[in-house]
Amino acid sequence: MKLIEKKRLGSKVIKRYDKAKTLYKRIMECPEINEEIKRKLTEQYKFIKSSRLKREIVKLQELLYQTVRTNPFYRKRIEEKREKQIGVSI
C-alpha cells in the first residue's frame, strides 16, 4: 500500500493509503511510462504468471499423489483396482 496523505492532529498522526496494487499495476497505470515498455512488461508478466501457476499445479499434484499413496484406505483401493485389471492377486 502506498501512503497518499499524512495529517497531524495534535499528537495524533492520521495516514491515508492508496488501494493495494502490485508494482506491475502501478507501472501500467503510470502515464510517463512508454507504451512499448508496457507491452514488453505485459508479455513477461503473462509468461511468469503462467510459469508460476504451472509449477504450483505440479507441486500440488505431487502432494495429492503422495497423500493417496501413503493413505491405507486409498492404497487398498488402488491394489484392488490393479488386481481387477490384471486378474492376479498381489
N, C-alpha and C positions, 0 to 999 in steps of 0.2 A: 504494500500500500504506500502510496506516495502522499507526503504531507502537503496539503494545499494551503492551509491557513493556521496561524498560531496567534491566539489572543491572550492577553493577560488581564485578568480582572482581580485587582488587588494582589493577593499572594497565589491565586489560582491561575493555572495556565490551561486554556481550552484549545485543543488541537482538532482540526478537521482534516480528514483523509479522503483521497480520491478512491473510487472503487478499485479493488484489487485487479491488476492486469499483469500479464506476462510481459517480459521485455519485448518479445515479438509483437504483441498487440500494440504496445506503446510506439514502437518504430513504425508500424503500419499506419498508425493514426497521425504521425508527425508529418506536417506539410513540407518541412525543409528537406526531407529525405527524397532522393532521386527515385523515380518510378522504376528504372532499370534495376537499381539495388533492391527495391522492394520485391520485384519479380524474382530475382535470384534467391533472395532470402525465403520467399514463399516456396520455391522448388526444394530448397534444402530442408525447410521445416516439414514439408509433406513427407520427404524421404526419411528423416529422422523419426518423425512421429510413427510412420508405418513400421519402421525397423524396430523401434522400441515395443510397439504393440505385438509384433511377431515374436520377439524374444519373450515377452511376458506370457503369451499364449503357450509357447513351447514349455516354459518353466512350469506353468500351472498344469499342463497336460502330464508332464513328468511326475509332478506331485500327486496327481489323481491316480496315475498308473501305479505308483509306488504304494499308495494307500490301498488300492484294490489288491495288489499282490500280497501285501502283508496282513490284510484282514482275513481271519479264518473263514468267515461266512462266505465271502466272495471267492476265496481260494478254492473252497469246496465246490462251489457252483462252476467255476472255471474247469476244474478237473472233471466234473460230471459232464460238462459240455464236450470236453475233449474226448472222453470215453465214448460218448454218443457218436461223435464224428468218426472216430477210427474203429469203434466197435471192440476195443480192448480195454480191460480194466488195468489201472495203474497201481 
